[in-house]
Amino acid sequence: MSLRSDAWYGGQDRNSYIHRAWMRRGVPNDAFTGRPQIAIANTASDLTPCNSHLDEVADSVRQGIWDAGGVPLNLPVVSLGETNVRPTAMLWRNMAAMATEEMLRANPIDGVVLLGGCDKTIPSLLMAAASVDLPAVVVPGGPMLTGTFRGTPLGCGTDVWRLSEEVRAGTLSAEAFLDSESSMIRSRGHCNTMGTASTMGLLAEALGTTLPGTAGTPAADSRLLARAHETGRLVVDMVAAGRRPSEVLTAGSFRNAIVALAALGGSTNAVVHLLAIAGRLGVPLSLEDFDRIGSDVPLLVDLQPAGTYLMEDLFRAGGLQAVLAQVADLLDPDALTVTGRPLVSYLDPADIWDPAVIHTRAEPLQPHAGIAVLRGNLAPNGAIIKPAAASAHLLTHRGRALVFDSVEDLHARIDDPALDVDADSVLVLRGCGPRGYPGMPEVANLPLPAKLLRAGVRDMVRVCDGRMSGTAYGTVVLHVAPEAAAGGPLAKVRTGDWVTLDVPGRLLAVDVPAEELAARAPSPAMPAALAQPRRGWEQLYVRTVTGADTGADLDFLVGASGNAVARESH
């Protein structure tokens, strides 16, 4: 078998001597003769708490690679922790993808196992793998176990939003809120709600990029280590077969991911990530595909934030395969997995063990649950909303805009007792898109005005060019494009304008004549608050990032460069 790594290790000259000699640190003598060299792209980091256990997972992958005759090589890569980094982890998703891509291409490796968990890590790893196109397989780090507080299960993220609003409403003491903090994070692993981390781990499997049956296994469950070991064996077989991302990640695979996203009630952030991954492969995927494919898919999983249960419950109830078996007729029958077999071939049998968690197709939680794509004079390039997490009575709504020109403006005014707002108002936050913030932060689920919370209001229509956490909920219109910082109409909305939201009609509009809207200048406070970096990554990002409607990748990273390296290093 001819291996890519032979170009480094296979010769008798000075350069091959150097490559072998510096790697001979306890490995067998035959490590450089016909054994696939497998990188373990590892996003473990103490500053990414959701991924802190991935070194243990990597050890199991390593054992599987040795078992199958490969040579495992730990490759630490950029790790992005959603909870800690400022201004937002999304600012560095593309950097993490670019750095990983370059390291995979530059090194003497034949395949790679991708270890991710926290929100941006699996998307960045898949973007990298798609661009370099070496045999690649994902091991999702898995969700944490369910924590409880005063006898009640806690959904990390979702209950942070809920409980913090109750404090502001005066129905929960600050002391009780803080007491819950030590109960929420029970074990290793990422968020246990159907947030972005859970969604992207499950969609990695729906895309065909994991060993089937792996995604959703709790991080603390020993079966995750067993699956990691199996994955180590699998990647060696993938190298032998030449099975690459370009063979697995096809238009049919993205169809399957969109169906899964709807049936799971998954995170809206999956939209920008799937668009970006598809862009690296040249697979045609658009916002309309999410609506066309997903809008009639039923919601089957009763998980927070759209429902009640948590990821540990989904796993014991049958997991992703039980969900997909209910919608198997909507899946692409030919889309392959990393095993070389179609995804659908793993779905029979796939039983539901708890119908309260995973509903049947005949008795769904909601009959139509996919991401809805809105257009209109406020979003010429599109905006999205997650009906499954919204209030049904607000999906058709008309109200006066209350505009905030920045996050700082929002925080300064939202709890002002004199704020001119009522339950029918539409809260508008702008300047939070990829270019504007920068990085498109998770701020779109605006906190509600304190005086309305105290009056019992728990949801309002909110419109923003940023994102919201996958753990969040509410009637929130997201990813408005073009963003305000790119000259989008959102920059010209004024407080008092009437805004119409019509989700069934797929409309988001401001009731202002076209000529008047075009002639308006943005509020001076809005451009003054936009990001204006002068150096480094932020400057490169703001200058080259694309819109949310195309995945918010950097324009020069769209597409693939393959894995060829023409020149020697010495």
C-alpha positions as CSV (number, residue, x, y, z in Angstrom):
1,M,0.0,0.0,0.0
2,S,1.4,3.4,-1.0
3,L,1.1,5.9,1.8
4,R,1.3,9.7,1.7
5,S,3.8,9.6,4.6
6,D,6.2,7.6,2.5
7,A,7.1,10.9,0.9
8,W,8.7,11.8,4.2
9,Y,9.9,8.4,5.5
10,G,10.4,6.2,2.5
11,G,13.7,7.3,1.0
12,Q,17.4,6.8,1.8
13,D,18.6,10.3,1.5
14,R,19.4,13.0,4.1
15,N,15.9,14.4,4.3
16,S,14.2,11.0,4.9
17,Y,16.9,10.2,7.5
18,I,16.0,13.5,9.3
19,H,12.3,12.7,9.2
20,R,12.7,9.2,10.6
21,A,15.5,9.9,13.1
22,W,13.7,12.7,15.0
23,M,10.5,10.5,15.2
24,R,12.4,7.4,16.6
25,R,11.5,7.9,20.2
26,G,10.3,4.6,21.5
27,V,8.4,3.5,18.4
28,P,9.0,0.1,16.8
29,N,11.6,-0.2,14.0
30,D,8.8,-0.9,11.5
31,A,6.9,2.3,12.4
32,F,8.1,3.9,9.1
33,T,7.6,1.0,6.8
34,G,4.0,0.6,5.6
35,R,2.2,1.6,8.7
36,P,-0.3,4.4,8.3
37,Q,0.6,7.5,10.3
38,I,-2.6,8.7,12.0
39,A,-2.9,12.2,13.6
40,I,-5.3,12.6,16.5
41,A,-6.4,16.2,16.2
42,N,-7.1,16.9,19.9
43,T,-8.9,20.0,21.1
44,A,-8.4,19.1,24.8
45,S,-7.8,22.2,26.9
46,D,-8.3,23.2,30.5
47,L,-9.7,26.5,29.2
48,T,-12.2,24.6,27.1
49,P,-13.9,22.8,30.1
50,C,-16.3,20.8,27.9
51,N,-13.3,19.2,26.1
52,S,-11.0,18.7,29.1
53,H,-11.5,14.9,29.1
54,L,-10.4,14.4,25.4
55,D,-6.9,13.4,26.4
56,E,-8.5,10.3,27.9
57,V,-10.5,9.7,24.8
58,A,-7.3,10.2,22.7
59,D,-5.6,7.4,24.7
60,S,-8.4,5.0,23.6
61,V,-8.1,6.2,20.0
62,R,-4.4,5.6,20.2
63,Q,-4.8,2.0,21.4
64,G,-7.2,1.3,18.5
65,I,-4.8,2.7,16.0
66,W,-1.9,0.6,17.3
67,D,-4.2,-2.5,17.3
68,A,-5.0,-2.0,13.6
69,G,-1.4,-1.5,12.6
70,G,-1.2,2.2,12.4
71,V,1.0,4.7,14.2
72,P,-0.9,7.2,16.4
73,L,0.3,10.8,16.7
74,N,-1.2,13.3,19.1
75,L,-1.7,16.7,17.4
76,P,-3.0,19.4,19.7
77,V,-5.0,21.9,17.7
78,V,-6.7,25.2,18.5
79,S,-9.4,24.8,21.1
80,L,-12.3,27.2,21.6
81,G,-14.2,27.2,24.8
82,E,-17.7,28.8,24.4
83,T,-18.1,29.8,28.0
84,N,-14.8,31.7,28.5
85,V,-13.3,33.4,25.4
86,R,-14.2,37.0,24.6
87,P,-15.7,38.6,22.6
88,T,-17.0,35.3,21.1
89,A,-15.7,31.8,20.2
90,M,-17.1,32.3,16.7
91,L,-14.5,34.9,16.0
92,W,-11.9,32.1,15.9
93,R,-13.8,29.2,14.3
94,N,-12.3,30.0,10.9
95,M,-8.8,30.5,12.4
96,A,-9.0,27.1,14.2
97,A,-10.1,25.5,10.9
98,M,-7.3,27.2,9.0
99,A,-4.6,26.2,11.5
100,T,-5.8,22.6,11.7
101,E,-6.0,22.4,7.9
102,E,-2.4,23.6,7.5
103,M,-1.0,21.3,10.2
104,L,-2.7,18.3,8.6
105,R,-1.3,19.2,5.2
106,A,2.2,20.0,6.4
107,N,2.8,16.9,8.4
108,P,3.6,13.3,7.4
109,I,0.2,11.8,8.1
110,D,-2.2,9.5,6.2
111,G,-5.4,10.0,8.1
112,V,-6.8,11.9,11.1
113,V,-9.2,11.3,14.0
114,L,-10.9,14.5,15.0
115,L,-11.7,15.0,18.7
116,G,-14.2,17.8,19.5
117,G,-17.1,18.6,21.7
118,C,-17.6,22.3,22.6
119,D,-19.6,24.3,20.0
120,K,-17.0,25.5,17.5
121,T,-14.5,22.6,17.8
122,I,-16.4,20.0,15.7
123,P,-17.3,22.5,13.0
124,S,-13.7,23.8,12.7
125,L,-12.3,20.3,12.6
126,L,-14.7,19.3,9.8
127,M,-14.0,22.4,7.9
128,A,-10.3,21.6,8.1
129,A,-10.7,18.0,7.1
130,A,-12.9,18.9,4.2
131,S,-10.3,21.4,2.9
132,V,-7.3,19.0,3.1
133,D,-9.3,15.8,2.2
134,L,-7.3,13.2,4.0
135,P,-9.3,10.2,5.5
136,A,-10.9,11.7,8.6
137,V,-13.3,10.5,11.3
138,V,-14.9,12.4,14.2
139,V,-15.2,11.2,17.8
140,P,-17.6,13.6,19.6
141,G,-16.7,14.3,23.2
142,G,-20.2,13.7,24.4
143,P,-22.6,15.5,26.8
144,M,-22.3,15.8,30.5
145,L,-24.5,13.9,32.9
146,T,-27.7,15.5,34.2
147,G,-27.2,17.6,37.3
148,T,-30.1,18.3,39.7
149,F,-31.0,21.2,42.0
150,R,-33.6,20.8,44.8
151,G,-34.7,17.6,43.1
152,T,-35.1,19.2,39.7
153,P,-32.9,18.3,36.6
154,L,-30.9,21.3,35.4
155,G,-30.3,21.9,31.7
156,C,-27.0,23.7,31.4
157,G,-27.4,26.9,29.4
158,T,-31.1,26.7,29.1
159,D,-31.7,26.9,32.8
160,V,-29.0,29.7,33.1
161,W,-31.2,31.8,30.8
162,R,-34.4,30.8,32.6
163,L,-33.3,31.2,36.2
164,S,-31.5,34.5,35.5
165,E,-34.7,36.0,34.1
166,E,-36.6,34.8,37.2
167,V,-34.1,36.7,39.4
168,R,-34.7,39.8,37.3
169,A,-38.4,39.2,37.6
170,G,-38.2,39.1,41.3
171,T,-39.5,35.5,41.5
172,L,-36.2,33.8,42.5
173,S,-33.6,35.1,45.0
174,A,-30.1,35.8,43.8
175,E,-28.9,33.4,46.6
176,A,-31.0,30.5,45.2
177,F,-29.7,31.3,41.7
178,L,-26.1,31.2,42.8
179,D,-26.7,28.0,44.9
180,S,-27.7,26.2,41.7
181,E,-24.3,27.0,40.1
182,S,-22.5,24.1,41.8
183,S,-25.2,21.7,40.8
184,M,-25.4,22.4,37.1
185,I,-22.1,20.9,35.8
186,R,-22.2,17.4,37.2
187,S,-19.5,15.7,35.1
188,R,-17.1,16.0,32.2
189,G,-18.6,16.8,28.8
190,H,-20.4,19.5,26.9
191,C,-23.8,21.0,27.5
192,N,-26.5,18.4,28.2
193,T,-29.3,20.3,26.4
194,M,-29.8,20.3,22.6
195,G,-27.5,23.2,22.3
196,T,-24.9,23.7,19.6
197,A,-22.4,21.2,21.0
198,S,-24.9,18.4,21.2
199,T,-26.4,19.3,17.9
200,M,-23.0,19.3,16.0
201,G,-21.9,16.1,17.6
202,L,-25.2,14.4,16.4
203,L,-25.0,16.1,13.0
204,A,-21.4,14.9,12.6
205,E,-23.0,11.4,12.7
206,A,-25.9,12.3,10.4
207,L,-23.3,13.7,8.0
208,G,-21.6,10.2,8.1
209,T,-18.4,11.4,9.7
210,T,-18.5,9.3,12.9
211,L,-18.6,5.6,13.6
212,P,-22.3,5.1,13.6
213,G,-23.9,4.9,17.0
214,T,-21.2,7.0,18.7
215,A,-22.7,10.5,18.8
216,G,-24.6,11.4,21.9
217,T,-22.8,8.9,24.2
218,P,-22.3,10.8,27.5
219,A,-18.7,11.9,28.1
220,A,-18.6,10.0,31.4
221,D,-19.9,6.7,29.9
222,S,-17.2,4.1,29.5
223,R,-18.8,3.1,26.2
224,L,-17.5,6.4,24.7
225,L,-13.9,5.0,25.3
226,A,-14.9,1.7,23.6
227,R,-16.2,3.6,20.6
228,A,-13.0,5.7,20.5
229,H,-11.0,2.5,20.4
230,E,-13.1,1.2,17.5
231,T,-12.7,4.5,15.7
232,G,-8.9,4.2,16.0
233,R,-9.2,0.8,14.2
234,L,-11.6,2.2,11.7
235,V,-9.4,5.1,10.6
236,V,-6.6,2.7,9.6
237,D,-9.1,0.9,7.4
238,M,-10.2,4.2,5.9
239,V,-6.6,5.0,4.9
240,A,-6.3,1.6,3.2
241,A,-9.6,2.2,1.3
242,G,-8.8,5.8,0.5
243,R,-12.1,6.9,2.0
244,R,-12.0,10.7,2.2
245,P,-14.3,13.5,3.3
246,S,-15.1,14.3,-0.3
247,E,-16.6,10.8,-0.7
248,V,-18.6,11.0,2.5
249,L,-19.7,14.6,2.7
250,T,-22.0,14.8,-0.3
251,A,-25.2,16.7,-1.1
252,G,-27.1,13.7,0.3
253,S,-25.1,13.9,3.6
254,F,-26.1,17.5,4.1
255,R,-29.7,16.6,3.3
256,N,-29.5,14.0,6.1
257,A,-28.1,16.6,8.5
258,I,-30.9,19.0,7.8
259,V,-33.5,16.3,8.4
260,A,-31.8,15.4,11.6
261,L,-31.5,19.0,12.7
262,A,-35.3,19.4,12.4
263,A,-36.2,16.1,14.0
264,L,-33.9,16.8,17.0
265,G,-35.0,20.4,17.5
266,G,-31.3,21.3,17.1
267,S,-29.4,24.5,17.4
268,T,-29.8,27.4,14.9
269,N,-26.0,27.7,14.9
270,A,-25.9,24.5,12.9
271,V,-27.0,26.6,9.9
272,V,-23.8,28.7,9.7
273,H,-21.6,25.6,10.4
274,L,-23.2,23.4,7.8
275,L,-23.0,26.1,5.2
276,A,-19.3,26.7,6.0
277,I,-18.4,22.9,5.8
278,A,-20.3,22.6,2.5
279,G,-18.4,25.6,1.2
280,R,-15.1,23.9,1.8
281,L,-16.2,21.0,-0.3
282,G,-17.9,22.9,-3.1
283,V,-21.2,21.2,-2.2
284,P,-24.1,23.5,-3.2
285,L,-26.0,24.4,0.0
286,S,-28.1,27.5,0.6
287,L,-30.4,28.9,3.3
288,E,-33.4,27.8,1.2
289,D,-32.3,24.2,1.5
290,F,-32.8,24.3,5.2
291,D,-36.4,25.5,4.7
292,R,-37.1,23.3,1.7
293,I,-35.8,20.1,3.3
294,G,-36.5,20.7,6.9
295,S,-39.7,22.7,7.2
296,D,-42.0,19.7,7.0
297,V,-39.9,17.4,9.2
298,P,-41.6,16.7,12.6
299,L,-40.0,17.5,15.9
300,L,-39.5,14.1,17.6
301,V,-37.2,14.8,20.5
302,D,-38.5,16.3,23.7
303,L,-35.3,18.0,24.9
304,Q,-34.5,21.4,26.2
305,P,-34.6,24.1,25.0
306,A,-37.5,23.1,22.8
307,G,-38.8,20.5,25.3
308,T,-38.2,18.9,28.7
309,Y,-35.6,16.2,28.8
310,L,-31.7,16.2,28.5
311,M,-29.1,14.5,26.5
312,E,-28.6,11.6,28.9
313,D,-32.3,10.8,28.5
314,L,-31.9,10.9,24.7
315,F,-29.1,8.4,24.9
316,R,-31.0,5.9,27.1
317,A,-34.1,6.4,25.0
318,G,-32.4,5.1,21.8
319,G,-30.3,8.0,20.7
320,L,-29.9,9.5,17.2
321,Q,-30.4,6.2,15.3
322,A,-33.8,5.8,16.9
323,V,-34.7,9.3,15.9
324,L,-33.5,8.9,12.3
325,A,-35.3,5.6,11.9
326,Q,-38.6,7.5,12.3
327,V,-37.8,9.7,9.4
328,A,-35.8,7.2,7.3
329,D,-37.9,7.8,4.2
330,L,-36.7,11.5,4.2
331,L,-33.1,10.5,4.3
332,D,-30.8,10.1,1.3
333,P,-30.4,6.3,0.9
334,D,-27.0,6.5,-0.8
335,A,-25.2,8.9,1.5
336,L,-22.2,7.0,2.9
337,T,-20.6,7.0,6.3
338,V,-16.9,6.7,7.2
339,T,-17.4,2.9,7.3
340,G,-18.3,2.8,3.6
341,R,-21.9,1.8,4.3
342,P,-24.9,4.1,3.9
343,L,-26.2,5.9,7.0
344,V,-29.7,4.3,6.5
345,S,-28.2,0.8,6.7
346,Y,-27.7,1.4,10.4
347,L,-31.3,2.3,11.2
348,D,-33.0,-1.1,11.2
349,P,-33.6,-2.0,13.9
350,A,-33.3,1.2,15.9
351,D,-35.9,1.0,18.7
352,I,-37.3,3.8,20.8
353,W,-37.0,2.8,24.5
354,D,-38.7,5.8,26.0
355,P,-41.5,7.3,23.8
356,A,-41.7,10.3,26.2
357,V,-38.2,11.4,25.1
358,I,-38.3,10.2,21.5
359,H,-41.7,10.5,19.9
360,T,-42.8,8.4,17.0
361,R,-43.5,9.9,13.5
362,A,-47.2,9.3,14.1
363,E,-47.3,11.3,17.3
364,P,-44.7,14.1,17.0
365,L,-44.2,17.0,19.4
366,Q,-44.7,19.3,16.5
367,P,-45.6,18.3,12.9
368,H,-43.4,21.0,11.3
369,A,-40.2,21.9,13.2
370,G,-37.4,22.8,10.8
371,I,-35.5,26.0,10.8
372,A,-37.6,28.7,9.0
373,V,-35.9,31.1,6.6
374,L,-37.4,34.6,6.5
375,R,-37.0,37.3,3.9
376,G,-38.3,40.8,3.3
377,N,-37.0,44.3,3.3
378,L,-35.3,43.8,6.7
379,A,-33.5,40.6,5.5
380,P,-33.0,40.7,1.8
381,N,-30.4,37.9,2.1
382,G,-32.4,36.0,4.7
383,A,-32.8,35.5,8.4
384,I,-33.7,32.4,10.4
385,I,-36.0,31.5,13.3
386,K,-36.4,28.2,15.2
387,P,-40.2,27.7,15.6
388,A,-39.8,24.8,17.9
389,A,-38.2,27.0,20.6
390,A,-40.5,30.0,19.9
391,S,-43.9,31.0,21.3
392,A,-46.7,30.0,18.9
393,H,-48.7,33.1,19.4
394,L,-45.8,35.3,18.4
395,L,-45.0,33.6,15.1
396,T,-47.3,36.0,13.4
397,H,-46.9,39.4,15.0
398,R,-46.7,43.1,14.3
399,G,-45.2,45.6,16.8
400,R,-43.3,48.8,17.3
401,A,-39.5,48.5,17.1
402,L,-37.4,49.3,20.1
403,V,-33.9,49.6,18.7
404,F,-30.5,49.1,20.5
405,D,-27.4,50.2,18.6
406,S,-25.0,47.9,20.5
407,V,-24.9,45.4,23.3
408,E,-23.7,48.1,25.6
409,D,-26.7,50.2,24.6
410,L,-28.9,47.3,25.4
411,H,-27.5,46.7,28.8
412,A,-27.6,50.4,29.7
413,R,-31.3,50.8,28.9
414,I,-33.1,47.5,29.1
415,D,-34.0,47.8,32.8
416,D,-34.8,51.5,32.8
417,P,-38.2,51.8,34.4
418,A,-39.0,54.7,32.0
419,L,-38.2,52.6,28.9
420,D,-41.0,53.0,26.3
421,V,-41.8,49.3,25.8
422,D,-44.7,46.9,26.1
423,A,-45.3,43.2,25.5
424,D,-46.0,43.8,21.8
425,S,-42.8,45.7,21.1
426,V,-40.2,44.2,18.8
427,L,-36.7,44.4,20.4
428,V,-34.1,45.0,17.7
429,L,-30.3,44.7,18.4
430,R,-27.9,45.4,15.6
431,G,-24.2,45.6,15.0
432,C,-23.7,42.0,16.1
433,G,-23.0,40.3,12.8
434,P,-19.7,38.7,11.7
435,R,-18.1,42.0,10.8
436,G,-19.9,44.2,13.3
437,Y,-19.1,42.7,16.7
438,P,-16.8,41.1,15.4
439,G,-17.5,37.4,15.2
440,M,-21.3,37.2,15.4
441,P,-21.8,36.6,19.2
442,E,-24.6,34.7,21.0
443,V,-26.5,37.8,22.1
444,A,-29.6,37.7,20.0
445,N,-31.8,36.3,22.8
446,L,-32.0,39.7,24.4
447,P,-33.0,39.8,28.0
448,L,-36.5,41.1,28.4
449,P,-37.2,44.4,30.1
450,A,-37.3,43.9,33.9
451,K,-40.6,45.8,34.2
452,L,-42.2,43.4,31.7
453,L,-40.7,40.3,33.5
454,R,-42.3,41.5,36.7
455,A,-45.6,41.8,34.9
456,G,-45.4,38.2,33.9
457,V,-44.1,38.5,30.3
458,R,-41.7,35.7,29.4
459,D,-41.3,36.1,25.6
460,M,-41.2,38.9,23.0
461,V,-40.2,39.1,19.4
462,R,-36.5,39.8,19.1
463,V,-34.6,40.6,15.9
464,C,-30.8,40.6,15.6
465,D,-28.0,40.1,13.1
466,G,-26.1,38.0,15.6
467,R,-26.6,34.5,16.9
468,M,-28.0,33.0,20.0
469,S,-26.8,30.0,22.1
470,G,-28.2,26.7,21.0
471,T,-29.4,26.3,24.6
472,A,-31.5,29.4,24.3
473,Y,-35.2,29.8,23.5
474,G,-37.8,32.3,22.6
475,T,-39.2,34.0,19.5
476,V,-35.9,35.2,18.2
477,V,-35.1,36.1,14.6
478,L,-31.4,35.5,14.0
479,H,-28.6,35.9,11.5
480,V,-30.3,38.8,9.7
481,A,-28.4,39.4,6.5
482,P,-26.9,41.5,5.2
483,E,-25.8,42.5,8.7
484,A,-26.0,46.2,9.8
485,A,-22.2,46.6,9.6
486,A,-22.3,45.5,6.0
487,G,-25.0,48.1,5.1
488,G,-28.0,45.9,5.7
489,P,-31.4,47.5,6.2
490,L,-31.3,46.6,9.9
491,A,-28.9,49.6,10.2
492,K,-31.8,51.9,9.2
493,V,-34.6,50.8,11.4
494,R,-35.7,53.4,14.0
495,T,-37.5,53.1,17.3
496,G,-41.2,53.3,16.6
497,D,-41.1,51.7,13.2
498,W,-43.7,48.9,12.8
499,V,-42.1,45.5,12.3
500,T,-44.0,42.5,10.9
501,L,-43.0,39.0,11.6
502,D,-44.9,36.3,9.6
503,V,-43.2,33.0,10.1
504,P,-45.8,31.0,8.1
505,G,-45.4,33.5,5.3
506,R,-41.6,33.6,5.8
507,L,-41.6,37.4,6.1
508,L,-39.6,39.8,8.1
509,A,-40.3,43.4,7.2
510,V,-40.4,47.0,8.4
511,D,-43.4,49.0,7.4
512,V,-41.4,51.9,5.8
513,P,-41.7,52.8,2.1
514,A,-38.7,51.6,0.1
515,E,-37.7,55.1,-1.0
516,E,-37.7,56.4,2.6
517,L,-35.8,53.4,3.9
518,A,-33.1,53.7,1.2
519,A,-32.7,57.4,2.0
520,R,-32.2,56.9,5.7
521,A,-28.8,57.2,7.3
522,P,-27.9,54.8,10.1
523,S,-28.0,56.1,13.7
524,P,-24.6,57.6,14.4
525,A,-24.4,55.4,17.5
526,M,-24.5,52.2,15.5
527,P,-21.3,52.6,13.3
528,A,-19.5,54.1,16.3
529,A,-20.0,50.9,18.2
530,L,-18.8,48.6,15.4
531,A,-15.5,46.7,15.5
532,Q,-12.6,48.6,14.1
533,P,-9.6,46.4,14.6
534,R,-6.2,47.7,13.3
535,R,-4.1,44.5,13.3
536,G,-3.9,40.8,13.8
537,W,-6.6,38.2,13.3
538,E,-9.5,40.5,14.0
539,Q,-8.4,42.9,11.2
540,L,-8.1,40.0,8.7
541,Y,-11.4,38.6,9.8
542,V,-13.4,41.8,9.5
543,R,-11.9,42.4,6.1
544,T,-12.6,39.0,4.6
545,V,-15.5,37.4,6.5
546,T,-18.6,36.5,4.4
547,G,-22.2,36.9,5.6
548,A,-24.1,34.6,7.9
549,D,-26.2,33.5,4.9
550,T,-23.2,31.8,3.4
551,G,-21.6,30.4,6.5
552,A,-19.5,33.3,7.8
553,D,-16.3,31.8,6.5
554,L,-13.4,33.9,5.2
555,D,-13.7,34.5,1.5
556,F,-10.2,33.1,0.7
557,L,-10.9,29.9,2.7
558,V,-13.9,28.8,0.7
559,G,-13.1,25.7,-1.2
560,A,-10.3,23.1,-0.7
561,S,-6.6,22.9,-1.4
562,G,-6.0,19.2,-1.0
563,N,-3.1,17.6,0.8
564,A,-0.2,17.9,-1.6
565,V,3.0,19.5,-0.4
566,A,5.5,20.1,-3.2
567,R,8.7,21.2,-1.4
568,E,11.1,19.7,1.2
569,S,11.9,21.3,4.5
570,H,15.7,20.9,4.3
